[in-house]
Amino acid sequence: MDRPQRYAVTLPAPPGRHRPPEVVVVHPTGTYTAAGAPVYADEAGAFRVAIEGEAARPLTALPGPVRHPCLHAVRLP
């Protein structure tokens, strides 16, 4: 099965900020985690995630004080 060429990853808004979540599109980097999960990154390469199924695990720190160990990822056509 081919690896998806891009995913939309949802970054939740900080609690109490009353703003919508941010969606970041990520593309495959051609690298893998030690566990074998494919690594995806945004266009700038600053935001990197490992994606397994519909879960994106951040490999770089997210902006702001809130840390999320698991984010929602949607395969894009």
All heavy atoms as TSV, in Angstrom:
chain	resi	resn	atom	element	x	y	z
A	1	MET	N	N	0.844	-1.184	0.000
A	1	MET	CA	C	0.000	0.000	0.000
A	1	MET	C	C	0.886	1.242	0.000
A	1	MET	O	O	1.852	1.342	0.735
A	1	MET	CB	C	-0.878	-0.025	1.248
A	1	MET	CG	C	-1.853	1.099	1.307
A	1	MET	SD	S	-2.989	0.764	2.664
A	1	MET	CE	C	-3.491	2.396	3.003
A	2	ASP	N	N	0.542	2.202	-0.831
A	2	ASP	CA	C	1.317	3.432	-0.911
A	2	ASP	C	C	1.092	4.299	0.313
A	2	ASP	O	O	0.007	4.356	0.865
A	2	ASP	CB	C	0.929	4.223	-2.164
A	2	ASP	CG	C	1.394	3.544	-3.429
A	2	ASP	OD1	O	2.434	2.860	-3.381
A	2	ASP	OD2	O	0.718	3.693	-4.454
A	3	ARG	N	N	2.143	5.010	0.678
A	3	ARG	CA	C	2.059	5.953	1.789
A	3	ARG	C	C	1.367	7.219	1.304
A	3	ARG	O	O	1.656	7.704	0.212
A	3	ARG	CB	C	3.477	6.265	2.268
A	3	ARG	CG	C	3.533	6.787	3.652
A	3	ARG	CD	C	4.916	6.717	4.198
A	3	ARG	NE	N	5.906	7.263	3.294
A	3	ARG	CZ	C	6.911	8.016	3.662
A	3	ARG	NH1	N	7.091	8.300	4.911
A	3	ARG	NH2	N	7.775	8.466	2.791
A	4	PRO	N	N	0.438	7.779	2.113
A	4	PRO	CA	C	-0.223	9.029	1.702
A	4	PRO	C	C	0.802	10.137	1.490
A	4	PRO	O	O	1.812	10.204	2.181
A	4	PRO	CB	C	-1.133	9.346	2.880
A	4	PRO	CG	C	-1.317	8.056	3.592
A	4	PRO	CD	C	-0.067	7.279	3.372
A	5	GLN	N	N	0.527	11.010	0.542
A	5	GLN	CA	C	1.436	12.102	0.230
A	5	GLN	C	C	1.254	13.310	1.126
A	5	GLN	O	O	2.108	14.174	1.172
A	5	GLN	CB	C	1.300	12.498	-1.233
A	5	GLN	CG	C	1.846	11.429	-2.156
A	5	GLN	CD	C	3.312	11.110	-1.857
A	5	GLN	OE1	O	4.169	11.988	-1.873
A	5	GLN	NE2	N	3.596	9.873	-1.559
A	6	ARG	N	N	0.118	13.377	1.840
A	6	ARG	CA	C	-0.054	14.492	2.766
A	6	ARG	C	C	-1.200	14.202	3.728
A	6	ARG	O	O	-2.102	13.424	3.424
A	6	ARG	CB	C	-0.270	15.800	2.038
A	6	ARG	CG	C	-1.422	15.811	1.114
A	6	ARG	CD	C	-1.436	17.016	0.210
A	6	ARG	NE	N	-2.703	16.992	-0.507
A	6	ARG	CZ	C	-3.457	18.033	-0.722
A	6	ARG	NH1	N	-3.071	19.209	-0.315
A	6	ARG	NH2	N	-4.591	17.922	-1.354
A	7	TYR	N	N	-1.111	14.842	4.882
A	7	TYR	CA	C	-2.127	14.742	5.920
A	7	TYR	C	C	-2.455	16.146	6.410
A	7	TYR	O	O	-1.605	17.040	6.377
A	7	TYR	CB	C	-1.610	13.959	7.133
A	7	TYR	CG	C	-1.682	12.464	7.022
A	7	TYR	CD1	C	-0.621	11.738	6.510
A	7	TYR	CD2	C	-2.804	11.773	7.464
A	7	TYR	CE1	C	-0.677	10.358	6.435
A	7	TYR	CE2	C	-2.862	10.389	7.390
A	7	TYR	CZ	C	-1.796	9.692	6.876
A	7	TYR	OH	O	-1.853	8.325	6.810
A	8	ALA	N	N	-3.669	16.323	6.918
A	8	ALA	CA	C	-4.053	17.528	7.638
A	8	ALA	C	C	-4.029	17.164	9.119
A	8	ALA	O	O	-4.702	16.223	9.539
A	8	ALA	CB	C	-5.443	17.994	7.230
A	9	VAL	N	N	-3.228	17.885	9.894
A	9	VAL	CA	C	-3.102	17.637	11.330
A	9	VAL	C	C	-3.755	18.808	12.065
A	9	VAL	O	O	-3.444	19.968	11.785
A	9	VAL	CB	C	-1.622	17.494	11.744
A	9	VAL	CG1	C	-1.489	17.306	13.236
A	9	VAL	CG2	C	-0.973	16.330	10.996
A	10	THR	N	N	-4.652	18.495	12.986
A	10	THR	CA	C	-5.368	19.530	13.734
A	10	THR	C	C	-4.641	19.847	15.033
A	10	THR	O	O	-4.394	18.961	15.841
A	10	THR	CB	C	-6.804	19.071	14.044
A	10	THR	OG1	O	-7.452	18.756	12.816
A	10	THR	CG2	C	-7.584	20.149	14.767
A	11	LEU	N	N	-4.300	21.138	15.206
A	11	LEU	CA	C	-3.678	21.617	16.440
A	11	LEU	C	C	-4.749	22.349	17.242
A	11	LEU	O	O	-5.265	23.374	16.806
A	11	LEU	CB	C	-2.534	22.590	16.131
A	11	LEU	CG	C	-1.452	22.090	15.185
A	11	LEU	CD1	C	-0.445	23.200	14.929
A	11	LEU	CD2	C	-0.776	20.873	15.767
A	12	PRO	N	N	-5.122	21.831	18.417
A	12	PRO	CA	C	-6.170	22.492	19.193
A	12	PRO	C	C	-5.745	23.878	19.666
A	12	PRO	O	O	-4.561	24.133	19.885
A	12	PRO	CB	C	-6.386	21.568	20.382
A	12	PRO	CG	C	-5.429	20.460	20.240
A	12	PRO	CD	C	-4.602	20.659	19.031
A	13	ALA	N	N	-6.714	24.757	19.821
A	13	ALA	CA	C	-6.445	26.089	20.360
A	13	ALA	C	C	-6.185	25.972	21.858
A	13	ALA	O	O	-6.672	25.043	22.501
A	13	ALA	CB	C	-7.630	27.001	20.108
A	14	PRO	N	N	-5.408	26.894	22.418
A	14	PRO	CA	C	-5.188	26.867	23.873
A	14	PRO	C	C	-6.517	27.000	24.616
A	14	PRO	O	O	-7.397	27.740	24.176
A	14	PRO	CB	C	-4.297	28.087	24.130
A	14	PRO	CG	C	-3.670	28.398	22.822
A	14	PRO	CD	C	-4.653	27.969	21.778
A	15	PRO	N	N	-6.682	26.298	25.736
A	15	PRO	CA	C	-7.921	26.392	26.498
A	15	PRO	C	C	-8.221	27.836	26.896
A	15	PRO	O	O	-7.322	28.592	27.258
A	15	PRO	CB	C	-7.653	25.544	27.743
A	15	PRO	CG	C	-6.522	24.659	27.367
A	15	PRO	CD	C	-5.712	25.406	26.344
A	16	GLY	N	N	-9.504	28.201	26.784
A	16	GLY	CA	C	-9.943	29.528	27.198
A	16	GLY	C	C	-9.639	30.644	26.216
A	16	GLY	O	O	-9.920	31.805	26.482
A	17	ARG	N	N	-9.074	30.329	25.054
A	17	ARG	CA	C	-8.711	31.368	24.080
A	17	ARG	C	C	-9.830	31.686	23.099
A	17	ARG	O	O	-9.761	32.655	22.373
A	17	ARG	CB	C	-7.446	30.970	23.305
A	17	ARG	CG	C	-6.225	30.843	24.157
A	17	ARG	CD	C	-5.887	32.202	24.738
A	17	ARG	NE	N	-4.820	32.079	25.708
A	17	ARG	CZ	C	-3.734	32.789	25.701
A	17	ARG	NH1	N	-3.551	33.718	24.783
A	17	ARG	NH2	N	-2.830	32.629	26.637
A	18	HIS	N	N	-10.857	30.847	23.036
A	18	HIS	CA	C	-12.022	31.075	22.173
A	18	HIS	C	C	-11.640	31.313	20.719
A	18	HIS	O	O	-12.087	32.259	20.077
A	18	HIS	CB	C	-12.868	32.244	22.684
A	18	HIS	CG	C	-13.309	32.047	24.090
A	18	HIS	ND1	N	-14.253	31.128	24.442
A	18	HIS	CD2	C	-12.902	32.635	25.239
A	18	HIS	CE1	C	-14.420	31.157	25.748
A	18	HIS	NE2	N	-13.614	32.050	26.261
A	19	ARG	N	N	-10.792	30.475	20.211
A	19	ARG	CA	C	-10.448	30.562	18.793
A	19	ARG	C	C	-10.478	29.146	18.209
A	19	ARG	O	O	-10.346	28.162	18.932
A	19	ARG	CB	C	-9.088	31.215	18.588
A	19	ARG	CG	C	-7.939	30.417	19.103
A	19	ARG	CD	C	-6.636	31.090	18.752
A	19	ARG	NE	N	-5.567	30.157	19.076
A	19	ARG	CZ	C	-4.312	30.461	19.116
A	19	ARG	NH1	N	-3.923	31.682	18.834
A	19	ARG	NH2	N	-3.410	29.563	19.418
A	20	PRO	N	N	-10.654	29.036	16.905
A	20	PRO	CA	C	-10.742	27.712	16.299
A	20	PRO	C	C	-9.373	27.018	16.287
A	20	PRO	O	O	-8.334	27.672	16.384
A	20	PRO	CB	C	-11.213	28.006	14.877
A	20	PRO	CG	C	-10.797	29.406	14.612
A	20	PRO	CD	C	-10.830	30.116	15.939
A	21	PRO	N	N	-9.393	25.705	16.134
A	21	PRO	CA	C	-8.125	24.986	16.024
A	21	PRO	C	C	-7.413	25.368	14.727
A	21	PRO	O	O	-8.026	25.853	13.790
A	21	PRO	CB	C	-8.527	23.514	16.009
A	21	PRO	CG	C	-9.975	23.495	15.717
A	21	PRO	CD	C	-10.543	24.829	16.059
A	22	GLU	N	N	-6.113	25.133	14.701
A	22	GLU	CA	C	-5.301	25.385	13.500
A	22	GLU	C	C	-5.086	24.059	12.784
A	22	GLU	O	O	-4.892	23.030	13.427
A	22	GLU	CB	C	-3.958	25.983	13.914
A	22	GLU	CG	C	-3.056	26.296	12.750
A	22	GLU	CD	C	-1.714	26.858	13.194
A	22	GLU	OE1	O	-1.551	27.172	14.380
A	22	GLU	OE2	O	-0.831	26.969	12.337
A	23	VAL	N	N	-5.143	24.074	11.473
A	23	VAL	CA	C	-4.892	22.870	10.677
A	23	VAL	C	C	-3.606	23.074	9.892
A	23	VAL	O	O	-3.447	24.080	9.201
A	23	VAL	CB	C	-6.071	22.568	9.729
A	23	VAL	CG1	C	-5.754	21.369	8.853
A	23	VAL	CG2	C	-7.347	22.333	10.523
A	24	VAL	N	N	-2.699	22.109	10.014
A	24	VAL	CA	C	-1.409	22.175	9.333
A	24	VAL	C	C	-1.317	20.991	8.371
A	24	VAL	O	O	-1.586	19.853	8.755
A	24	VAL	CB	C	-0.241	22.103	10.355
A	24	VAL	CG1	C	1.092	22.106	9.649
A	24	VAL	CG2	C	-0.333	23.243	11.347
A	25	VAL	N	N	-0.958	21.247	7.131
A	25	VAL	CA	C	-0.766	20.179	6.148
A	25	VAL	C	C	0.696	19.739	6.206
A	25	VAL	O	O	1.604	20.566	6.165
A	25	VAL	CB	C	-1.136	20.649	4.729
A	25	VAL	CG1	C	-0.841	19.562	3.704
A	25	VAL	CG2	C	-2.604	21.038	4.678
A	26	VAL	N	N	0.890	18.424	6.334
A	26	VAL	CA	C	2.242	17.867	6.408
A	26	VAL	C	C	2.472	16.885	5.269
A	26	VAL	O	O	1.536	16.275	4.753
A	26	VAL	CB	C	2.494	17.187	7.771
A	26	VAL	CG1	C	2.485	18.203	8.901
A	26	VAL	CG2	C	1.485	16.088	8.048
A	27	HIS	N	N	3.733	16.763	4.863
A	27	HIS	CA	C	4.144	15.907	3.753
A	27	HIS	C	C	5.205	14.929	4.249
A	27	HIS	O	O	5.927	15.226	5.202
A	27	HIS	CB	C	4.740	16.765	2.630
A	27	HIS	CG	C	3.817	17.836	2.156
A	27	HIS	ND1	N	2.923	17.635	1.143
A	27	HIS	CD2	C	3.617	19.115	2.567
A	27	HIS	CE1	C	2.228	18.737	0.941
A	27	HIS	NE2	N	2.637	19.649	1.800
A	28	PRO	N	N	5.360	13.774	3.586
A	28	PRO	CA	C	6.375	12.811	4.036
A	28	PRO	C	C	7.788	13.376	3.883
A	28	PRO	O	O	8.085	14.099	2.935
A	28	PRO	CB	C	6.162	11.609	3.121
A	28	PRO	CG	C	5.374	12.104	1.966
A	28	PRO	CD	C	4.637	13.321	2.408
A	29	THR	N	N	8.642	13.042	4.844
A	29	THR	CA	C	10.036	13.484	4.807
A	29	THR	C	C	10.953	12.415	4.233
A	29	THR	O	O	12.095	12.700	3.916
A	29	THR	CB	C	10.537	13.838	6.214
A	29	THR	OG1	O	10.514	12.654	7.022
A	29	THR	CG2	C	9.704	14.932	6.845
A	30	GLY	N	N	10.452	11.183	4.159
A	30	GLY	CA	C	11.292	10.085	3.703
A	30	GLY	C	C	12.073	9.443	4.841
A	30	GLY	O	O	12.849	8.528	4.617
A	31	THR	N	N	11.841	9.923	6.071
A	31	THR	CA	C	12.508	9.337	7.228
A	31	THR	C	C	11.475	8.637	8.106
A	31	THR	O	O	10.265	8.834	7.950
A	31	THR	CB	C	13.254	10.401	8.055
A	31	THR	OG1	O	12.315	11.372	8.515
A	31	THR	CG2	C	14.328	11.096	7.222
A	32	TYR	N	N	11.979	7.828	9.035
A	32	TYR	CA	C	11.129	7.054	9.933
A	32	TYR	C	C	11.632	7.179	11.366
A	32	TYR	O	O	12.815	7.431	11.591
A	32	TYR	CB	C	11.147	5.572	9.525
A	32	TYR	CG	C	10.541	5.334	8.161
A	32	TYR	CD1	C	11.306	5.464	7.007
A	32	TYR	CD2	C	9.211	4.999	8.030
A	32	TYR	CE1	C	10.748	5.269	5.753
A	32	TYR	CE2	C	8.644	4.797	6.784
A	32	TYR	CZ	C	9.417	4.926	5.646
A	32	TYR	OH	O	8.872	4.741	4.414
A	33	THR	N	N	10.719	6.983	12.324
A	33	THR	CA	C	11.119	6.965	13.727
A	33	THR	C	C	11.835	5.648	14.003
A	33	THR	O	O	11.829	4.737	13.173
A	33	THR	CB	C	9.900	7.080	14.657
A	33	THR	OG1	O	9.083	5.913	14.486
A	33	THR	CG2	C	9.097	8.339	14.373
A	34	ALA	N	N	12.420	5.532	15.181
A	34	ALA	CA	C	13.090	4.286	15.568
A	34	ALA	C	C	12.108	3.115	15.587
A	34	ALA	O	O	12.489	1.968	15.350
A	34	ALA	CB	C	13.748	4.449	16.939
A	35	ALA	N	N	10.822	3.413	15.829
A	35	ALA	CA	C	9.790	2.381	15.849
A	35	ALA	C	C	9.259	2.056	14.458
A	35	ALA	O	O	8.422	1.174	14.294
A	35	ALA	CB	C	8.641	2.816	16.752
A	36	GLY	N	N	9.715	2.790	13.429
A	36	GLY	CA	C	9.313	2.517	12.052
A	36	GLY	C	C	8.151	3.329	11.534
A	36	GLY	O	O	7.676	3.087	10.423
A	37	ALA	N	N	7.664	4.296	12.307
A	37	ALA	CA	C	6.554	5.149	11.849
A	37	ALA	C	C	7.092	6.210	10.892
A	37	ALA	O	O	8.149	6.788	11.137
A	37	ALA	CB	C	5.860	5.824	13.027
A	38	PRO	N	N	6.379	6.487	9.796
A	38	PRO	CA	C	6.828	7.523	8.866
A	38	PRO	C	C	6.769	8.909	9.506
A	38	PRO	O	O	5.866	9.201	10.281
A	38	PRO	CB	C	5.867	7.417	7.692
A	38	PRO	CG	C	4.679	6.697	8.212
A	38	PRO	CD	C	5.126	5.860	9.358
A	39	VAL	N	N	7.741	9.754	9.162
A	39	VAL	CA	C	7.801	11.116	9.683
A	39	VAL	C	C	7.312	12.068	8.600
A	39	VAL	O	O	7.719	11.971	7.439
A	39	VAL	CB	C	9.232	11.482	10.126
A	39	VAL	CG1	C	9.319	12.940	10.549
A	39	VAL	CG2	C	9.686	10.560	11.253
A	40	TYR	N	N	6.424	12.988	9.008
A	40	TYR	CA	C	5.876	14.003	8.119
A	40	TYR	C	C	6.244	15.374	8.671
A	40	TYR	O	O	6.452	15.521	9.873
A	40	TYR	CB	C	4.351	13.886	8.041
A	40	TYR	CG	C	3.870	12.689	7.262
A	40	TYR	CD1	C	3.935	11.410	7.794
A	40	TYR	CD2	C	3.348	12.837	5.989
A	40	TYR	CE1	C	3.494	10.311	7.075
A	40	TYR	CE2	C	2.904	11.750	5.263
A	40	TYR	CZ	C	2.982	10.489	5.803
A	40	TYR	OH	O	2.555	9.408	5.086
A	41	ALA	N	N	6.338	16.381	7.806
A	41	ALA	CA	C	6.673	17.741	8.237
A	41	ALA	C	C	5.888	18.754	7.417
A	41	ALA	O	O	5.464	18.473	6.294
A	41	ALA	CB	C	8.167	17.999	8.076
A	42	ASP	N	N	5.740	19.963	7.994
A	42	ASP	CA	C	5.101	21.054	7.254
A	42	ASP	C	C	6.081	21.569	6.198
A	42	ASP	O	O	7.209	21.103	6.102
A	42	ASP	CB	C	4.628	22.170	8.196
A	42	ASP	CG	C	5.758	22.872	8.920
A	42	ASP	OD1	O	6.932	22.473	8.785
A	42	ASP	OD2	O	5.470	23.837	9.636
A	43	GLU	N	N	5.620	22.517	5.388
A	43	GLU	CA	C	6.458	23.043	4.291
A	43	GLU	C	C	7.793	23.585	4.782
A	43	GLU	O	O	8.814	23.428	4.126
A	43	GLU	CB	C	5.705	24.126	3.514
A	43	GLU	CG	C	4.616	23.600	2.618
A	43	GLU	CD	C	5.129	22.751	1.466
A	43	GLU	OE1	O	6.203	23.046	0.906
A	43	GLU	OE2	O	4.441	21.785	1.119
A	44	ALA	N	N	7.800	24.243	5.933
A	44	ALA	CA	C	9.031	24.836	6.469
A	44	ALA	C	C	9.928	23.789	7.130
A	44	ALA	O	O	11.106	24.042	7.352
A	44	ALA	CB	C	8.688	25.930	7.474
A	45	GLY	N	N	9.370	22.625	7.459
A	45	GLY	CA	C	10.135	21.581	8.130
A	45	GLY	C	C	10.261	21.794	9.628
A	45	GLY	O	O	10.941	21.036	10.308
A	46	ALA	N	N	9.580	22.817	10.152
A	46	ALA	CA	C	9.680	23.134	11.582
A	46	ALA	C	C	8.752	22.264	12.432
A	46	ALA	O	O	9.064	21.962	13.570
A	46	ALA	CB	C	9.355	24.600	11.811
A	47	PHE	N	N	7.612	21.865	11.886
A	47	PHE	CA	C	6.641	21.038	12.599
A	47	PHE	C	C	6.729	19.634	12.042
A	47	PHE	O	O	6.462	19.398	10.871
A	47	PHE	CB	C	5.229	21.616	12.429
A	47	PHE	CG	C	4.160	20.792	13.079
A	47	PHE	CD1	C	4.125	20.647	14.455
A	47	PHE	CD2	C	3.196	20.176	12.321
A	47	PHE	CE1	C	3.137	19.875	15.060
A	47	PHE	CE2	C	2.203	19.420	12.912
A	47	PHE	CZ	C	2.173	19.268	14.284
A	48	ARG	N	N	7.169	18.683	12.878
A	48	ARG	CA	C	7.345	17.294	12.451
A	48	ARG	C	C	6.499	16.379	13.313
A	48	ARG	O	O	6.436	16.556	14.523
A	48	ARG	CB	C	8.816	16.906	12.543
A	48	ARG	CG	C	9.703	17.707	11.595
A	48	ARG	CD	C	11.185	17.532	11.883
A	48	ARG	NE	N	11.633	16.167	11.963
A	48	ARG	CZ	C	12.072	15.435	10.934
A	48	ARG	NH1	N	12.136	15.969	9.738
A	48	ARG	NH2	N	12.449	14.192	11.110
A	49	VAL	N	N	5.866	15.388	12.669
A	49	VAL	CA	C	5.033	14.421	13.381
A	49	VAL	C	C	5.283	13.019	12.839
A	49	VAL	O	O	5.658	12.846	11.680
A	49	VAL	CB	C	3.525	14.745	13.249
A	49	VAL	CG1	C	3.168	16.028	13.955
A	49	VAL	CG2	C	3.089	14.781	11.804
A	50	ALA	N	N	5.069	12.028	13.704
A	50	ALA	CA	C	5.032	10.631	13.284
A	50	ALA	C	C	3.556	10.274	13.195
A	50	ALA	O	O	2.793	10.550	14.120
A	50	ALA	CB	C	5.740	9.753	14.296
A	51	ILE	N	N	3.141	9.692	12.077
A	51	ILE	CA	C	1.720	9.385	11.883
A	51	ILE	C	C	1.522	7.883	11.814
A	51	ILE	O	O	2.194	7.188	11.059
A	51	ILE	CB	C	1.175	10.065	10.615
A	51	ILE	CG1	C	1.230	11.580	10.787
A	51	ILE	CG2	C	-0.247	9.591	10.329
A	51	ILE	CD1	C	0.680	12.367	9.639
A	52	GLU	N	N	0.571	7.418	12.640
A	52	GLU	CA	C	0.148	6.022	12.631
A	52	GLU	C	C	-1.375	6.006	12.655
A	52	GLU	O	O	-1.975	6.500	13.607
A	52	GLU	CB	C	0.716	5.295	13.843
A	52	GLU	CG	C	2.241	5.240	13.815
A	52	GLU	CD	C	2.804	4.492	15.004
A	52	GLU	OE1	O	2.424	3.318	15.182
A	52	GLU	OE2	O	3.600	5.079	15.733
A	53	GLY	N	N	-1.988	5.520	11.590
A	53	GLY	CA	C	-3.441	5.533	11.487
A	53	GLY	C	C	-3.943	6.957	11.377
A	53	GLY	O	O	-3.524	7.694	10.498
A	54	GLU	N	N	-4.821	7.361	12.295
A	54	GLU	CA	C	-5.340	8.730	12.315
A	54	GLU	C	C	-4.744	9.542	13.454
A	54	GLU	O	O	-5.271	10.591	13.814
A	54	GLU	CB	C	-6.859	8.707	12.426
A	54	GLU	CG	C	-7.536	8.158	11.190
A	54	GLU	CD	C	-9.048	8.234	11.277
A	54	GLU	OE1	O	-9.582	8.726	12.284
A	54	GLU	OE2	O	-9.691	7.783	10.324
A	55	ALA	N	N	-3.630	9.074	14.013
A	55	ALA	CA	C	-2.988	9.776	15.130
A	55	ALA	C	C	-1.633	10.319	14.693
A	55	ALA	O	O	-0.839	9.617	14.070
A	55	ALA	CB	C	-2.805	8.842	16.308
A	56	ALA	N	N	-1.393	11.587	15.029
A	56	ALA	CA	C	-0.112	12.233	14.745
A	56	ALA	C	C	0.564	12.531	16.082
A	56	ALA	O	O	-0.004	13.216	16.926
A	56	ALA	CB	C	-0.323	13.518	13.955
A	57	ARG	N	N	1.763	11.984	16.274
A	57	ARG	CA	C	2.522	12.232	17.495
A	57	ARG	C	C	3.572	13.288	17.196
A	57	ARG	O	O	4.461	13.068	16.363
A	57	ARG	CB	C	3.186	10.949	17.979
A	57	ARG	CG	C	3.933	11.095	19.292
A	57	ARG	CD	C	4.434	9.763	19.803
A	57	ARG	NE	N	4.985	8.888	18.784
A	57	ARG	CZ	C	6.253	8.895	18.383
A	57	ARG	NH1	N	7.110	9.735	18.891
A	57	ARG	NH2	N	6.666	8.048	17.456
A	58	PRO	N	N	3.493	14.450	17.845
A	58	PRO	CA	C	4.463	15.520	17.578
A	58	PRO	C	C	5.893	15.096	17.917
A	58	PRO	O	O	6.136	14.499	18.966
A	58	PRO	CB	C	4.020	16.663	18.487
A	58	PRO	CG	C	2.598	16.368	18.811
A	58	PRO	CD	C	2.479	14.883	18.807
A	59	LEU	N	N	6.810	15.395	17.017
A	59	LEU	CA	C	8.231	15.143	17.245
A	59	LEU	C	C	8.963	16.436	17.563
A	59	LEU	O	O	10.114	16.416	17.974
A	59	LEU	CB	C	8.851	14.469	16.018
A	59	LEU	CG	C	8.222	13.137	15.625
A	59	LEU	CD1	C	8.827	12.634	14.328
A	59	LEU	CD2	C	8.394	12.113	16.739
A	60	THR	N	N	8.295	17.564	17.341
A	60	THR	CA	C	8.842	18.880	17.687
A	60	THR	C	C	7.848	19.560	18.618
A	60	THR	O	O	6.662	19.234	18.622
A	60	THR	CB	C	9.036	19.759	16.434
A	60	THR	OG1	O	7.804	19.841	15.723
A	60	THR	CG2	C	10.103	19.209	15.518
A	61	ALA	N	N	8.316	20.508	19.396
A	61	ALA	CA	C	7.447	21.210	20.339
A	61	ALA	C	C	6.415	22.042	19.591
A	61	ALA	O	O	6.724	22.680	18.584
A	61	ALA	CB	C	8.282	22.100	21.250
A	62	LEU	N	N	5.211	22.029	20.098
A	62	LEU	CA	C	4.151	22.846	19.530
A	62	LEU	C	C	4.244	24.244	20.109
A	62	LEU	O	O	4.703	24.423	21.238
A	62	LEU	CB	C	2.783	22.242	19.864
A	62	LEU	CG	C	2.514	20.862	19.300
A	62	LEU	CD1	C	1.211	20.325	19.858
A	62	LEU	CD2	C	2.440	20.930	17.794
A	63	PRO	N	N	3.801	25.238	19.379
A	63	PRO	CA	C	3.818	26.597	19.922
A	63	PRO	C	C	2.853	26.728	21.104
A	63	PRO	O	O	1.810	26.095	21.115
A	63	PRO	CB	C	3.386	27.467	18.742
A	63	PRO	CG	C	2.727	26.538	17.796
A	63	PRO	CD	C	3.268	25.172	18.041
A	64	GLY	N	N	3.217	27.526	22.077
A	64	GLY	CA	C	2.350	27.774	23.230
A	64	GLY	C	C	2.631	26.849	24.386
A	64	GLY	O	O	3.422	25.918	24.283
A	65	PRO	N	N	1.953	27.088	25.501
A	65	PRO	CA	C	2.225	26.334	26.718
A	65	PRO	C	C	1.570	24.960	26.775
A	65	PRO	O	O	1.953	24.126	27.579
A	65	PRO	CB	C	1.652	27.240	27.810
A	65	PRO	CG	C	0.535	27.954	27.128
A	65	PRO	CD	C	1.004	28.158	25.710
A	66	VAL	N	N	0.578	24.687	25.933
A	66	VAL	CA	C	-0.145	23.419	25.988
A	66	VAL	C	C	0.570	22.370	25.153
A	66	VAL	O	O	0.959	22.623	24.015
A	66	VAL	CB	C	-1.598	23.604	25.486
A	66	VAL	CG1	C	-2.353	22.296	25.533
A	66	VAL	CG2	C	-2.308	24.661	26.310
A	67	ARG	N	N	0.749	21.193	25.726
A	67	ARG	CA	C	1.407	20.090	25.010
A	67	ARG	C	C	0.387	18.978	24.774
A	67	ARG	O	O	-0.354	18.611	25.677
A	67	ARG	CB	C	2.571	19.539	25.821
A	67	ARG	CG	C	3.623	20.568	26.145
A	67	ARG	CD	C	4.397	20.946	24.881
A	67	ARG	NE	N	5.398	21.940	25.179
A	67	ARG	CZ	C	5.429	23.138	24.649
A	67	ARG	NH1	N	4.524	23.513	23.802
A	67	ARG	NH2	N	6.367	23.995	24.952
A	68	HIS	N	N	0.321	18.466	23.564
A	68	HIS	CA	C	-0.603	17.399	23.219
A	68	HIS	C	C	0.218	16.210	22.712
A	68	HIS	O	O	0.915	16.335	21.705
A	68	HIS	CB	C	-1.576	17.855	22.133
A	68	HIS	CG	C	-2.455	18.973	22.569
A	68	HIS	ND1	N	-3.603	18.769	23.287
A	68	HIS	CD2	C	-2.342	20.315	22.416
A	68	HIS	CE1	C	-4.167	19.927	23.551
A	68	HIS	NE2	N	-3.419	20.879	23.039
A	69	PRO	N	N	0.123	15.062	23.395
A	69	PRO	CA	C	0.906	13.905	22.964
A	69	PRO	C	C	0.354	13.227	21.713
A	69	PRO	O	O	1.047	12.485	21.054
A	69	PRO	CB	C	0.849	12.971	24.160
A	69	PRO	CG	C	-0.419	13.347	24.862
A	69	PRO	CD	C	-0.611	14.818	24.620
A	70	CYS	N	N	-0.921	13.516	21.383
A	70	CYS	CA	C	-1.546	12.870	20.242
A	70	CYS	C	C	-2.502	13.849	19.569
A	70	CYS	O	O	-3.326	14.468	20.227
A	70	CYS	CB	C	-2.310	11.633	20.725
A	70	CYS	SG	S	-3.044	10.688	19.399
A	71	LEU	N	N	-2.372	13.991	18.262
A	71	LEU	CA	C	-3.197	14.918	17.490
A	71	LEU	C	C	-3.956	14.138	16.412
A	71	LEU	O	O	-3.515	13.068	15.993
A	71	LEU	CB	C	-2.328	15.988	16.832
A	71	LEU	CG	C	-1.466	16.818	17.778
A	71	LEU	CD1	C	-0.443	17.610	16.992
A	71	LEU	CD2	C	-2.337	17.736	18.608
A	72	HIS	N	N	-5.054	14.695	15.944
A	72	HIS	CA	C	-5.860	14.055	14.903
A	72	HIS	C	C	-5.248	14.328	13.526
A	72	HIS	O	O	-4.919	15.478	13.205
A	72	HIS	CB	C	-7.299	14.573	14.951
A	72	HIS	CG	C	-8.195	13.892	13.990
A	72	HIS	ND1	N	-8.609	12.592	14.166
A	72	HIS	CD2	C	-8.755	14.312	12.845
A	72	HIS	CE1	C	-9.395	12.247	13.156
A	72	HIS	NE2	N	-9.498	13.273	12.342
A	73	ALA	N	N	-5.085	13.281	12.720
A	73	ALA	CA	C	-4.538	13.410	11.363
A	73	ALA	C	C	-5.533	12.839	10.358
A	73	ALA	O	O	-6.067	11.746	10.569
A	73	ALA	CB	C	-3.211	12.671	11.251
A	74	VAL	N	N	-5.776	13.569	9.288
A	74	VAL	CA	C	-6.694	13.138	8.233
A	74	VAL	C	C	-5.919	13.062	6.930
A	74	VAL	O	O	-5.267	14.023	6.513
A	74	VAL	CB	C	-7.868	14.142	8.086
A	74	VAL	CG1	C	-8.771	13.732	6.928
A	74	VAL	CG2	C	-8.657	14.225	9.371
A	75	ARG	N	N	-6.002	11.908	6.284
A	75	ARG	CA	C	-5.354	11.702	4.989
A	75	ARG	C	C	-6.017	12.591	3.945
A	75	ARG	O	O	-7.235	12.645	3.841
A	75	ARG	CB	C	-5.487	10.238	4.599
A	75	ARG	CG	C	-4.804	9.881	3.328
A	75	ARG	CD	C	-5.016	8.409	3.046
A	75	ARG	NE	N	-4.291	8.060	1.857
A	75	ARG	CZ	C	-3.996	6.821	1.496
A	75	ARG	NH1	N	-4.377	5.822	2.244
A	75	ARG	NH2	N	-3.322	6.607	0.411
A	76	LEU	N	N	-5.202	13.306	3.174
A	76	LEU	CA	C	-5.726	14.169	2.118
A	76	LEU	C	C	-5.528	13.497	0.755
A	76	LEU	O	O	-4.579	12.738	0.564
A	76	LEU	CB	C	-4.995	15.521	2.131
A	76	LEU	CG	C	-5.207	16.359	3.393
A	76	LEU	CD1	C	-4.314	17.599	3.332
A	76	LEU	CD2	C	-6.642	16.744	3.558
A	77	PRO	N	N	-6.429	13.796	-0.192
A	77	PRO	CA	C	-6.292	13.202	-1.525
A	77	PRO	C	C	-5.099	13.749	-2.269
A	77	PRO	O	O	-4.550	14.767	-1.963
A	77	PRO	CB	C	-7.591	13.601	-2.225
A	77	PRO	CG	C	-8.169	14.712	-1.437
A	77	PRO	CD	C	-7.565	14.662	-0.075
